[in-house]
Amino acid sequence: MQIPFARSERSTLGVEWELALVDADSGDLRQVAQTVLDAVAPKDGEEHPTIKQELLLNTVEIVTGVCRTVGEAAADLERSIAEIREVTDPLRVELMCAGTHPFARWSNQKVTDKQRYATLIDRTQWWGRQMLIYGVHVHVGIEDRAKVLPILRAMLTYFPHLQSLSASSPFWGGKDTGYASNRALMFQQLPTAGLPFQFDDWSQLEAYTADMMHTGVIDQFDEIRWDLRPSPRFGTLEMRICDGASNLTEVSAFAAMIQCLVEHFSTMLDEGKETPRLQPWFAQENKWRSARYGMDAIIITSAQGDEELVGDAVERMLVDLEPTAERLGCQAELDGVRTILHKGASYQRQRAVARRNGGELDAVVSSLVKEMRAGRPL
């Protein structure tokens, strides 16, 4: 089979942010997504352009248009949040985001009444029903299909940097899991989820997709749920690594980091340079280490097996990306990564709140709600 790759302007970006709807008093999840979607729906009967339905009725997703800068994407997201709050504030519903809700029970959640969601749950059963998780997805435009897979492989070398910085799911069902990102390891239980295969050319991706469709594993390309995947329909590389972020400053920081890395590797290819890659077993180990230890992870940084504390690797990366950030106009947003290094990643902040409040996780939800309102880490 052939998979055409849409034309896309280089290093443009789009952001998708999954938001939980929580009760303003109890902090538990509220099943009011359909109420929100009905209230914001255009009068012409079409779906809202930037506020979307998700798997569970406790969730809405906001998406940007095609943006040239991270600042433009952030403004798009802010507009959607303001529109949602016009509906949710009178309902005493707050917006919250983290990789997982600290104490909500997956068994109490209702699935959106849509055939594709029903099919997913029917196939995946227990694991599918437990997908009470939230993420941030970032698309970056790539102007030449020949660049997509080399850039994907290079981005895998920075997988643990992104996962450690964004880790925000230490709690599950009211318990501390001991992981910085429980979401990362839960989501990979779904068929076709997890790390991507490191194909060398596009025909291998086409052959893989044909095999998956022939054997009934998927019905369409979008059902490949890798942590990083090409998005042929949009002409982008989609990064699905990040846990849900509690505030716009962090979303912007992750988007800037991803946009800069993709542009950096694209420039390397233009200059005839070899982009970095890691053996699949090293990439797999890095995913586990960053999910388990977060900012305390010792990550593998080269094919030779060199190792480094992830925070030190992030500091070096920020210096390397400064010229690219200046060219893309996202220096301020990229500097938000330093704010995370200073204040701690979300999983660290959540655990600190829990400790200060005797382990009460409703206080953690309250802190996440406050960060969403403030637009920055607190």
C-alpha positions in Angstrom: 0.0 0.0 0.0 1.0 3.6 -0.5 0.7 6.2 2.3 0.9 9.8 0.8 2.3 12.5 3.1 0.5 15.8 3.0 2.3 19.0 2.1 3.1 21.0 5.3 5.0 24.2 6.0 8.3 23.4 7.7 8.3 23.6 11.5 4.7 24.9 11.8 3.0 23.3 14.8 -0.3 22.3 16.3 -1.0 21.4 19.9 -3.6 19.0 21.5 -4.3 19.3 25.2 -6.6 16.8 27.1 -8.4 18.4 30.0 -10.2 16.8 32.9 -13.5 18.1 34.2 -13.5 18.1 38.0 -16.0 19.0 40.7 -15.1 22.4 42.3 -16.0 21.0 45.7 -14.9 17.4 45.9 -12.2 17.4 43.2 -13.5 14.2 41.7 -14.2 13.9 38.0 -17.5 15.1 36.6 -19.1 13.4 33.6 -20.2 16.6 31.9 -18.2 16.7 28.6 -21.3 16.3 26.5 -22.9 19.3 28.3 -19.8 21.4 27.4 -19.6 20.2 23.8 -23.4 20.9 23.3 -23.0 24.4 24.8 -20.1 25.4 22.6 -21.3 23.7 19.4 -21.7 26.1 16.4 -25.3 26.7 15.3 -24.6 25.1 11.9 -24.5 21.7 13.5 -20.8 21.2 12.8 -18.4 20.2 15.6 -16.4 23.0 17.4 -13.1 23.7 15.6 -11.0 23.7 18.7 -12.9 22.0 21.5 -13.2 18.2 20.9 -14.8 15.0 22.2 -12.6 12.4 23.9 -12.9 8.8 25.0 -14.3 9.5 28.5 -17.2 11.8 29.5 -14.9 13.5 32.1 -12.6 14.9 29.4 -12.5 17.5 26.6 -9.6 18.1 24.3 -8.6 21.5 23.0 -6.6 21.8 19.8 -4.9 24.7 18.0 -5.0 25.5 14.3 -1.8 25.4 12.3 0.5 27.9 14.0 3.9 29.3 13.0 5.0 30.2 16.6 4.5 28.7 20.0 3.1 32.0 21.2 0.3 31.8 18.5 -0.5 28.2 19.7 -0.7 29.3 23.3 -3.1 32.1 22.4 -5.3 29.6 20.6 -5.4 27.4 23.7 -6.2 30.3 26.0 -9.2 31.2 23.8 -10.5 27.7 24.0 -10.1 27.5 27.8 -11.9 30.8 28.2 -14.8 29.5 26.1 -15.1 26.3 28.1 -15.0 28.2 31.4 -18.1 30.2 30.3 -19.9 26.8 30.5 -18.1 25.1 33.4 -17.9 27.9 35.9 -21.7 28.1 36.4 -21.7 24.2 36.8 -19.1 24.5 39.6 -16.7 22.4 37.4 -13.0 23.2 37.2 -10.5 22.3 34.5 -7.5 20.2 35.6 -4.7 18.4 33.9 -2.1 15.8 34.9 -1.1 12.5 33.4 -3.6 10.9 35.8 -6.2 12.1 38.3 -4.7 11.5 41.7 -7.6 9.6 43.3 -10.5 9.1 40.8 -11.6 5.5 40.2 -11.4 4.3 36.6 -14.4 1.9 37.2 -16.7 5.0 37.8 -16.0 6.7 34.5 -18.4 6.7 31.5 -17.3 6.2 27.9 -18.4 8.6 25.2 -21.2 7.1 23.2 -19.4 6.7 19.9 -18.8 3.6 17.8 -15.0 3.9 17.6 -14.7 4.2 21.3 -17.0 1.2 21.9 -14.9 -0.8 19.5 -11.7 0.1 21.3 -13.2 -0.8 24.7 -14.6 -4.1 23.3 -11.2 -5.1 22.0 -9.0 -3.9 24.8 -11.3 -4.8 27.8 -9.7 -4.3 31.2 -6.7 -2.2 29.9 -8.9 -0.1 27.7 -11.3 0.7 30.5 -8.4 1.9 32.7 -7.3 4.6 30.2 -8.1 7.3 32.7 -5.1 9.3 31.5 -4.3 12.7 29.9 -1.6 13.9 27.6 -0.2 16.8 25.5 0.4 16.0 21.8 2.5 18.3 19.6 2.5 18.2 15.8 5.4 19.7 13.9 5.3 20.2 10.1 7.9 18.5 8.0 8.2 19.7 4.4 9.8 16.6 2.9 8.6 13.0 3.5 12.2 11.8 3.2 13.0 13.6 6.4 10.2 12.2 8.6 11.7 8.9 9.7 15.3 10.2 10.3 13.8 13.0 12.5 11.6 10.5 14.3 14.6 8.3 15.1 16.6 11.4 16.3 13.6 12.5 18.5 13.8 9.2 20.2 17.2 10.2 21.6 15.4 13.0 23.5 12.4 10.9 24.6 13.5 10.7 28.2 14.2 14.4 28.4 10.6 15.1 27.5 9.0 12.4 29.5 11.0 13.3 32.7 10.2 17.0 32.4 6.5 16.4 31.7 6.0 13.5 34.2 2.8 14.3 36.1 1.2 10.9 37.0 2.7 9.6 40.3 -0.8 8.7 41.8 -3.3 6.2 40.6 -6.6 5.4 42.3 -5.5 7.2 45.5 -2.1 5.5 45.8 1.4 6.6 45.1 2.7 4.3 42.4 6.4 5.0 43.0 6.6 6.1 39.3 7.0 9.7 38.0 4.8 8.8 35.0 2.5 5.9 35.5 0.6 7.1 32.4 3.5 6.3 30.1 3.6 2.6 31.1 -0.2 2.2 31.2 -0.8 3.6 27.8 1.6 1.2 26.1 -0.6 -1.7 27.1 -2.9 -0.9 24.2 -2.3 -2.6 20.9 0.0 -0.6 18.6 0.9 1.8 21.5 4.4 2.3 22.9 7.6 3.2 21.2 7.7 3.3 17.4 9.6 0.9 15.2 12.8 2.6 13.9 12.2 2.1 10.2 14.9 3.2 7.8 12.6 4.1 4.9 9.0 5.0 4.1 8.3 1.7 2.3 8.9 -0.2 5.5 6.3 1.9 7.2 3.9 1.2 4.4 4.6 -2.5 4.6 4.0 -2.5 8.4 0.7 -0.6 8.0 -0.4 -3.0 5.2 0.3 -6.0 7.5 -1.6 -4.4 10.4 -4.6 -3.7 8.2 -4.5 -7.1 6.5 -4.6 -8.9 9.8 -7.3 -6.7 11.3 -5.1 -5.1 13.9 -6.1 -1.6 12.6 -8.6 -0.2 10.2 -6.9 3.1 9.5 -3.4 4.6 10.1 -4.5 6.8 13.0 -5.0 3.6 15.1 -1.3 3.3 15.3 -0.9 4.9 18.7 2.9 5.1 19.0 4.5 7.7 21.4 5.9 9.4 18.3 4.3 8.8 14.9 4.1 10.3 11.5 0.8 12.0 10.8 0.5 11.6 7.0 -2.9 13.4 6.9 -1.4 16.6 8.3 2.1 16.3 7.0 3.6 16.3 10.5 5.5 14.3 13.0 3.3 13.9 16.1 4.9 13.7 19.5 2.6 12.0 22.1 5.3 11.6 24.8 4.3 14.2 27.3 2.0 13.6 30.3 -0.8 16.0 30.7 0.4 19.4 31.8 -1.3 21.4 34.6 -0.7 24.9 33.1 -0.1 26.8 29.9 3.5 27.7 30.7 4.5 24.1 30.7 2.5 23.2 27.6 4.3 26.1 25.8 7.7 25.0 27.1 7.2 21.4 25.8 5.9 22.7 22.5 8.9 25.0 22.1 11.3 22.2 23.0 9.7 19.9 20.5 9.5 22.5 17.7 13.2 23.4 18.2 14.4 19.8 18.2 12.5 19.0 15.0 13.9 22.1 13.3 17.4 21.4 14.6 17.4 17.9 13.1 15.8 19.1 9.9 18.7 21.6 9.5 21.2 18.8 10.2 19.7 16.8 7.3 19.8 19.9 5.0 23.5 20.2 5.8 24.1 16.5 5.0 24.9 15.6 8.6 24.0 12.3 10.3 21.2 12.6 12.9 21.6 10.8 16.2 19.9 7.5 16.9 19.8 4.9 19.7 19.5 1.1 19.6 15.9 0.1 20.3 16.9 -1.5 23.5 18.5 1.7 24.8 15.4 3.7 23.8 13.2 1.2 25.6 15.4 1.4 28.7 15.3 5.2 28.6 11.5 5.2 28.5 11.3 3.0 31.6 14.0 5.0 33.5 12.3 8.3 32.9 8.8 6.9 33.7 10.2 5.4 37.0 12.6 8.1 38.2 11.6 11.3 36.3 14.1 14.0 36.9 16.3 11.6 38.9 16.7 9.3 35.9 20.2 8.5 34.7 19.6 8.3 30.9 21.5 6.7 28.0 22.6 9.5 25.8 24.5 7.8 22.9 24.8 4.6 20.9 28.0 3.9 22.8 26.1 3.7 26.1 27.2 7.0 27.6 25.0 8.0 30.6 24.0 11.3 32.3 21.6 12.6 34.8 18.6 13.8 32.8 18.6 17.3 34.3 22.2 17.8 33.2 21.4 16.6 29.7 18.4 19.0 29.6 20.7 21.9 30.5 23.1 21.1 27.7 20.2 20.7 25.3 18.9 24.2 26.1 22.2 25.7 25.3 22.4 23.8 22.0 18.9 24.9 21.0 19.3 28.6 21.7 20.1 29.6 18.1 17.2 27.5 16.8 14.8 29.0 19.4 15.9 32.5 18.3 15.2 31.7 14.7 11.8 30.3 15.5 10.9 33.1 18.0 10.3 30.9 21.0 13.1 31.8 23.3 10.8 32.8 26.1 8.7 29.7 25.9 11.7 27.4 25.7 13.0 29.2 28.8 10.0 27.7 30.6 11.9 24.4 30.7 14.4 26.1 33.1 11.4 27.0 35.3 10.5 23.3 35.5 14.1 22.5 36.4 13.9 25.2 39.2 10.4 24.4 40.6 10.4 20.7 39.9 8.4 18.6 37.4 4.7 18.3 38.1 5.0 14.8 39.8 7.5 16.4 42.2 5.2 19.3 43.0 2.2 17.0 43.5 4.1 14.8 45.9 5.3 17.8 47.8 1.7 19.0 48.2 0.6 15.5 49.4 3.4 15.5 52.0 2.4 19.0 53.3 -1.2 17.8 53.6 -0.8 14.5 55.4 -1.2 12.5 52.2 -4.6 14.0 51.3 -4.9 13.9 47.6 -7.8 16.3 47.3 -5.2 18.9 48.2 -3.2 17.7 45.1 -6.2 18.2 42.9 -6.8 21.6 44.3 -3.1 22.6 43.6 -3.5 21.3 40.0 -6.7 23.4 39.6 -4.9 26.5 40.9 -2.0 26.0 38.4 -4.5 25.7 35.6 -6.1 29.0 36.7 -2.7 30.7 37.2 -1.3 29.4 33.9 2.1 28.5 35.5 3.7 26.2 38.0 3.1 27.2 41.6 
